[in-house]
Amino acid sequence: MASRLNPYLTFDGNAREAMEYYRDVFGGDLRVNTFGEFGMEGAGSDKIMHAQLETPSGFTLMASDTGPGMQRTPGDAITVSLSGDDVDELHSYWDKLADGGQVTMPFEKQAWGDEFGMCLDRYGVPWMVDVLVPQS
């Protein structure tokens, strides 16, 4: 298997809900493991230790809940970017990601020719979606 680079998101107790949402957005196969499945007992054992979504488009998205004793500091240092030339696919992703979230830059034709937009989804994850215009 070749090396891959993919986003790994951390949530504050709602990783299962978020990953089920992303499965609805992107489709695919979602695998979820709890802390309890790996021996943790008591409070928090039902939280997500690792979730992985493999989509039909070849995306891999991973996530977990914040582990016991760990700090979670939401920030704006990372944005997940989707780009390509499949207009219908990318429009569909945008519509689903923006629904219930906050559009920070409307998805529309930009000065450089692409359709581009930015939003925070309903879980506060920042996304950029870019429909590439073929260069002539």
C-alpha positions in Angstrom: 0.0 0.0 0.0 1.3 3.5 -0.9 1.6 6.1 1.8 -1.5 8.4 2.1 -2.1 11.8 3.6 -5.6 12.3 5.0 -7.4 14.5 7.6 -7.8 13.2 11.1 -10.5 15.2 13.1 -11.0 15.3 16.8 -14.4 15.9 18.4 -15.6 16.6 21.9 -17.9 13.6 22.4 -19.8 13.6 19.1 -17.4 11.9 16.8 -19.9 9.1 16.0 -22.6 11.6 15.0 -20.1 13.7 12.9 -18.7 10.7 11.1 -22.2 9.4 10.3 -22.9 12.8 8.9 -19.8 12.7 6.7 -20.9 9.2 5.5 -24.2 10.9 4.5 -22.2 13.6 2.7 -19.6 11.5 0.9 -21.0 8.0 1.0 -18.8 5.0 1.7 -17.9 2.6 4.4 -17.6 3.7 8.0 -15.7 1.7 10.6 -16.0 2.8 14.3 -14.3 1.6 17.4 -14.9 2.7 20.9 -12.5 3.1 23.8 -14.4 0.3 25.5 -13.6 -2.1 22.7 -10.0 -1.7 23.6 -10.4 -2.3 27.3 -11.4 1.0 28.8 -14.2 0.7 31.4 -16.5 3.3 32.9 -17.3 6.8 31.8 -16.2 7.6 28.3 -15.8 3.9 27.3 -18.6 4.4 24.7 -16.7 7.3 23.0 -15.0 6.9 19.7 -11.3 5.9 19.9 -11.0 5.7 16.1 -13.4 6.0 13.1 -12.4 5.7 9.5 -14.6 6.6 6.5 -13.5 5.2 3.1 -15.5 6.9 0.3 -16.3 5.8 -3.3 -14.3 8.8 -4.5 -11.2 7.5 -2.8 -11.3 9.9 0.2 -10.2 8.7 3.6 -11.5 10.7 6.6 -10.5 9.6 10.2 -11.7 10.9 13.5 -11.9 10.3 17.2 -13.4 11.8 20.4 -10.9 13.5 22.7 -9.3 10.7 24.7 -9.5 10.5 28.5 -7.1 13.0 30.1 -6.4 14.8 26.8 -7.1 18.4 26.0 -9.0 19.5 22.9 -8.4 23.0 21.6 -10.5 23.9 18.5 -8.6 26.1 16.2 -8.4 27.5 12.7 -5.0 26.2 11.6 -6.4 23.4 9.4 -9.0 23.5 6.7 -10.1 20.5 4.7 -10.1 21.2 1.0 -12.0 19.4 -1.8 -11.2 20.2 -5.4 -11.6 18.7 -8.8 -13.5 19.0 -12.0 -16.6 16.9 -11.2 -19.1 19.8 -11.0 -22.1 17.8 -9.8 -20.1 15.8 -7.2 -18.5 18.9 -5.7 -21.8 20.9 -5.7 -23.4 18.0 -3.8 -20.7 18.0 -1.2 -20.9 21.8 -0.8 -24.7 21.7 -0.4 -24.5 19.1 2.3 -21.5 20.6 4.2 -23.0 24.1 4.2 -26.4 22.8 5.4 -26.7 23.6 9.1 -23.2 25.3 9.0 -21.9 28.7 8.4 -20.9 29.9 4.9 -17.8 32.1 5.3 -17.3 32.7 1.5 -20.2 32.0 -0.9 -19.7 29.2 -3.4 -19.6 31.1 -6.6 -17.4 31.8 -9.7 -14.2 33.6 -8.6 -11.8 36.0 -10.3 -9.5 33.2 -11.2 -12.3 31.3 -13.0 -13.0 28.5 -10.6 -16.2 28.0 -8.5 -15.0 28.3 -4.9 -16.5 28.6 -1.5 -15.7 28.2 2.2 -17.8 27.1 5.1 -17.8 25.7 8.6 -19.9 22.6 8.7 -22.4 22.0 11.6 -19.5 20.5 13.6 -17.3 23.6 13.2 -14.9 21.9 10.7 -13.7 24.4 8.1 -14.0 23.3 4.4 -13.0 24.8 1.1 -14.6 23.5 -2.1 -13.1 24.3 -5.5 -14.5 23.3 -8.9 -11.5 23.6 -11.2 -11.9 25.3 -14.6 -9.8 23.6 -17.2 -6.8 25.7 -18.2 -6.6 26.4 -21.9 
